[in-house]
Amino acid sequence: MRIMMVAARYRPFLGGIETHIHEVGTRMADLGHRVTVLTTDPSGDLPTRENLGGIHAVRVKAWPKHSDYYFAPRIYMEISQVDCDIIHFQGYNTFVAPIGMLAAIRHDIPFVLTFHSGGHSSLLRNAIRGVQRTLLAPLTARAAGLIGVSEHEATFFSRKMGLDPARFTVIPNGAAVPPPSDPPPAVDPHLLLSIGRLERYKGHHRVIEALPELLHRFPDARLKIVGAGPYERELRGLVRSLGLAEHVTFESIPAGERKRLTDLLCSAGLIVLLSEYEAHPVAVLEALSVRRPVLVADTSGLRELAQKGLCRAIPLRSTPSMVAAAIADELQRDHQPRHVELPDWNDCTQQLLGIYYAVLNRLDNNAPSIPA
């Protein structure tokens, strides 16, 4: 099968969508499918075409250079000339998706959409999300398949976009990281990790603000902020203003160094994600896959994981004292999450391929049949 995935960002960038595409895309390529990822490069510094683990990456210019609108008109041209059986749009919240969906509709190419919804640090962007969904609804309604990475996401978009819930399939992200080093790193019981892109909505500042009070109970507590992004300068300023330079460090792990991420997760006493919005956070699943305890904000897809007993949730608007108390309680428990069956990238890949085959068979009786 000839598959094109379209996303605003892909490797070398690191994030939930980028990880999802790479994990399922490489597996599809290993199964003999031809996989192309059409993405953008606002910097203009990356190769326009390259092979990444069996995936053919195609990058087009996007504007503006230092923002996340990803206005990339050449997406339309690339799709109009593509030779593929189906297009999978990965993410809905930039200009990439509507331009691409319009091109697919105009050129009669079947497509599916995974929303991969997330929060945003801009109050304006959050305020106009409703208008954005309204404008996108006519294009989204033309999709041959709609996919949510969680029940929360599927329910949210079916309601907000007026789409039939029966059209949605829920396919969670996988939860797999490479095995740790041999021997694996020892657990540092008072090491906290706050993982995610450095944006305000991700909530890293909430953990930093709670640290002074936490240090009264655990003087040797340390916080490592893991990620990169535009909010780093503000976060570092907050650390300095609170006099926490000896207790807080920053680290960004390249996409190609996954074992390093595994070792870091294995060494942590607690992983914290106090984000305002997550559909189905890959970082939390990865932490759970190595059986580390996780503390999250009681919101969106994070709440769904907590309701399943996979992690602990606290109110999103918790005060620094409340956050510190919850962290201290988790550290004092010194517990390991029970072993549970987590979503698997192989299952995710097979479910996606099943949707592709179903779409093609529904549209064309001569389409390839689903392999045994």
C-alpha positions in Angstrom: 0.0 0.0 0.0 1.2 3.5 -0.8 0.6 5.6 2.3 1.2 9.3 2.8 1.2 10.9 6.3 0.9 14.7 6.6 1.9 16.6 9.7 3.2 20.0 10.6 6.3 18.6 12.3 8.3 15.4 12.0 11.9 14.4 12.9 14.4 15.7 13.9 11.7 17.4 16.1 10.5 15.5 19.1 7.0 15.4 20.4 3.9 13.2 20.7 2.8 13.4 17.1 6.4 13.0 15.8 6.9 9.9 18.0 3.5 8.5 16.9 4.3 8.9 13.2 7.8 7.4 13.5 6.7 4.4 15.5 3.8 3.4 13.3 5.4 4.6 10.0 8.6 2.5 10.5 6.5 -0.6 11.3 4.4 -0.1 8.2 7.5 0.3 6.1 8.9 -2.9 7.7 5.7 -4.7 6.6 6.4 -3.7 3.0 4.2 -0.6 2.6 5.6 2.5 1.0 5.4 5.3 3.6 5.9 9.0 2.8 5.7 11.7 5.5 4.9 15.2 4.1 5.9 17.8 6.6 7.2 21.4 7.0 10.5 23.1 7.7 10.1 26.7 8.8 13.9 27.1 9.2 14.7 26.1 5.6 17.8 24.3 7.0 16.7 20.7 6.8 16.9 18.4 3.7 13.9 18.7 1.5 13.9 14.9 1.0 15.5 12.1 3.0 15.0 8.6 4.2 14.4 8.1 7.9 14.2 4.5 9.0 12.4 3.4 5.8 10.2 6.5 5.8 10.5 8.9 2.9 10.4 12.4 4.4 9.4 15.3 2.2 9.7 18.8 3.7 8.3 22.1 2.4 8.8 25.6 3.5 6.5 27.1 6.1 5.9 30.6 7.4 6.4 32.4 9.8 9.8 31.1 10.7 9.5 31.5 14.5 5.8 30.6 15.0 3.7 27.5 15.0 1.0 28.5 12.4 2.9 26.4 9.7 1.4 28.1 6.8 2.8 25.9 4.0 1.0 26.4 0.6 3.3 23.9 -1.1 1.5 21.2 0.8 -1.3 21.6 -1.7 1.0 21.2 -4.7 2.8 18.1 -3.2 -0.5 16.4 -2.5 -1.9 17.2 -6.0 1.1 15.4 -7.5 1.4 12.5 -5.1 1.1 8.9 -6.1 -0.5 7.2 -3.1 -3.5 5.1 -2.1 -4.5 7.0 1.0 -3.5 10.0 3.0 -3.4 10.2 6.8 -3.5 13.7 8.3 -1.8 13.6 11.7 -3.0 16.6 13.7 -5.6 19.2 13.0 -4.6 22.5 14.6 -2.3 24.2 12.1 -2.8 25.5 8.5 -1.2 22.2 7.3 -4.4 20.1 7.8 -7.0 22.3 6.0 -4.7 23.0 3.1 -3.9 19.3 2.7 -7.5 18.2 3.2 -8.6 20.6 0.5 -6.0 19.2 -1.9 -7.1 15.6 -1.1 -10.7 16.5 -1.7 -10.0 18.3 -5.0 -7.9 15.5 -6.3 -10.2 12.7 -5.0 -7.7 11.1 -2.7 -9.2 9.2 0.2 -8.0 10.5 3.6 -8.3 9.9 7.3 -7.6 12.2 10.2 -6.2 11.7 13.6 -6.8 14.8 15.7 -3.9 14.6 18.1 -5.3 17.6 19.9 -3.3 19.6 22.4 -3.3 22.7 24.4 -1.7 26.1 23.6 0.0 28.8 25.6 -1.7 31.7 23.7 -4.9 32.9 25.2 -6.0 34.2 21.8 -5.3 30.9 20.1 -7.3 29.1 22.8 -10.1 31.6 22.4 -10.5 31.0 18.7 -10.3 27.2 18.8 -14.1 27.1 18.6 -14.1 29.2 15.4 -11.3 27.0 14.0 -13.3 23.8 14.6 -16.3 25.4 13.0 -14.4 26.3 9.9 -12.7 22.9 9.7 -15.9 20.9 10.2 -16.9 20.8 6.5 -13.5 19.5 5.5 -13.3 17.0 8.4 -16.8 15.7 7.4 -15.3 14.6 4.1 -12.8 12.3 5.8 -13.1 8.6 5.1 -12.1 7.9 8.7 -11.9 9.8 12.0 -9.5 8.7 14.7 -9.2 9.8 18.3 -6.2 8.8 20.5 -8.5 8.6 23.5 -12.2 8.4 24.4 -12.0 11.9 25.6 -10.7 13.2 22.2 -13.3 11.2 20.2 -16.2 12.5 22.4 -14.9 16.0 22.4 -14.6 16.4 18.6 -17.8 14.6 17.8 -19.7 17.0 20.0 -17.8 20.2 19.1 -17.8 19.6 15.4 -21.3 18.0 15.1 -19.9 14.7 13.8 -21.5 11.3 14.2 -19.7 9.5 17.1 -20.1 6.3 15.2 -17.6 7.7 12.6 -14.8 7.7 15.2 -12.4 5.0 16.0 -10.3 5.2 19.2 -6.7 4.1 18.7 -4.5 4.9 21.6 -0.8 5.8 21.3 1.6 3.1 22.0 3.7 2.8 25.2 7.1 1.5 24.3 10.6 2.6 24.9 13.9 0.8 24.2 15.2 -1.4 27.0 17.4 0.4 29.6 21.1 0.1 29.8 22.6 -3.1 31.3 22.7 -2.8 34.2 19.8 -0.4 34.4 20.3 2.8 36.3 19.4 2.9 40.0 16.3 4.8 41.1 17.0 8.2 42.6 14.0 8.4 44.9 13.9 12.2 45.1 14.5 13.0 41.4 11.4 14.6 39.7 11.0 14.7 36.0 8.6 17.2 34.3 8.5 16.0 30.6 7.1 17.8 27.6 7.6 20.6 25.1 8.6 23.8 26.9 5.3 25.7 26.5 3.4 27.4 29.3 0.4 25.2 29.0 2.5 22.1 29.7 2.7 23.2 33.4 6.4 23.0 34.0 6.2 26.3 36.0 3.7 24.7 38.4 6.2 22.1 39.5 9.0 24.8 39.8 6.7 27.0 41.9 6.0 24.0 44.3 9.7 23.1 44.7 10.6 25.6 47.5 7.9 24.1 49.8 8.8 20.6 48.8 12.4 21.3 49.8 11.3 21.8 53.4 10.3 18.1 53.5 12.9 16.7 51.1 16.0 19.0 51.1 17.7 16.8 48.5 14.8 16.9 46.0 15.8 17.7 42.4 13.8 18.6 39.4 14.8 17.9 35.8 12.8 19.7 33.1 13.0 17.4 30.0 12.1 19.1 26.7 12.8 22.0 24.5 10.6 24.9 23.3 9.9 28.7 23.3 9.1 28.9 27.1 12.6 27.9 28.2 13.8 31.4 28.9 10.8 32.2 31.2 11.2 28.9 33.0 14.9 29.5 33.6 14.1 33.0 34.9 11.5 31.6 37.3 14.2 29.1 38.6 16.6 32.0 39.2 14.0 34.2 40.9 13.1 31.4 43.3 16.8 30.7 44.1 16.5 27.1 42.8 19.5 26.9 40.5 21.0 24.1 42.5 17.9 22.0 42.4 16.6 22.4 38.8 18.3 21.4 35.6 17.1 21.4 32.0 17.7 18.6 29.5 16.7 18.0 25.9 17.0 14.5 24.5 17.4 14.1 20.7 14.8 11.9 18.9 17.5 9.4 18.0 18.6 8.8 21.6 15.6 6.9 22.9 17.7 4.6 25.2 18.9 7.7 27.0 15.2 8.7 27.7 14.5 5.2 29.0 17.4 5.4 31.4 16.3 8.8 32.6 12.7 7.5 33.2 14.0 4.5 35.0 16.1 6.6 37.4 13.2 9.0 38.4 11.4 8.8 41.7 8.3 10.5 40.2 7.3 11.8 36.8 5.0 14.9 36.8 2.9 16.3 34.0 0.6 19.2 35.1 -0.4 20.1 31.6 -3.7 22.0 30.9 -4.6 19.7 28.0 -3.3 16.3 26.7 -5.3 14.0 24.4 -3.3 10.9 25.2 0.2 11.8 26.4 3.0 9.6 25.1 5.3 10.8 27.9 3.0 9.4 30.6 2.6 6.1 28.8 6.4 5.8 28.4 6.9 6.4 32.1 4.2 3.8 33.0 5.9 1.3 30.6 9.0 1.3 32.8 6.7 1.2 35.9 7.5 4.7 37.3 4.8 6.6 39.3 3.2 9.5 37.6 1.4 12.6 38.9 -0.9 14.5 36.5 -3.4 17.3 36.3 -7.0 16.3 36.5 -8.0 17.3 33.0 -8.6 16.0 29.4 -6.9 12.8 28.5 -4.9 12.9 31.7 -8.0 12.4 33.7 -8.9 9.4 31.6 -5.6 7.7 32.6 -6.1 8.5 36.2 -9.6 7.1 36.2 -8.1 3.8 35.0 -5.9 3.8 38.0 -2.7 4.3 36.0 -1.6 7.5 37.7 -2.7 10.0 40.4 -4.4 13.3 39.4 -4.7 16.6 41.3 -6.8 19.6 40.4 -5.3 21.7 37.5 -5.6 24.9 39.6 -3.8 23.5 42.6 -1.8 26.0 44.6 2.0 25.5 44.9 1.4 24.2 48.4 -1.1 21.6 47.1 1.2 20.5 44.4 4.1 20.2 46.8 2.0 18.2 49.2 0.9 15.8 46.4 4.5 15.3 45.2 5.7 14.8 48.8 3.0 12.2 49.4 4.0 10.3 46.2 7.7 10.4 47.1 7.0 9.2 50.6 5.0 6.3 49.3 8.0 5.1 47.4 5.7 2.9 45.3 5.9 1.2 41.9 2.8 1.2 39.7 1.3 -2.2 39.3 1.9 -4.1 36.1 -0.8 -3.3 33.5 -1.3 -4.0 29.9 -0.6 -0.7 28.1 -1.3 0.2 24.4 1.2 -1.3 22.1 2.7 0.4 18.9 2.3 -2.9 17.0 -1.4 -3.0 17.8 -1.7 0.7 16.9 -0.1 0.0 13.6 -2.3 -2.9 12.8 -5.5 -1.0 13.7 -4.4 1.9 11.4 -3.7 -0.5 8.6 -7.1 -2.1 9.1 -8.8 1.3 8.7 -6.8 2.1 5.6 -7.8 -1.2 4.0 -11.4 -0.8 5.0 -11.5 2.7 3.5 -10.0 1.5 0.2 -12.2 -1.6 0.0 -15.3 0.5 0.6 -14.3 2.9 -2.2 -13.0 0.4 -4.7 -13.7 -3.3 -5.0 -10.4 -3.7 -6.7 -8.5 -2.3 -3.8 -6.0 -4.7 -2.0 -7.6 -6.9 0.6 -6.6 -7.1 4.2 -3.7 -9.6 4.6 -4.2 -12.5 7.0 
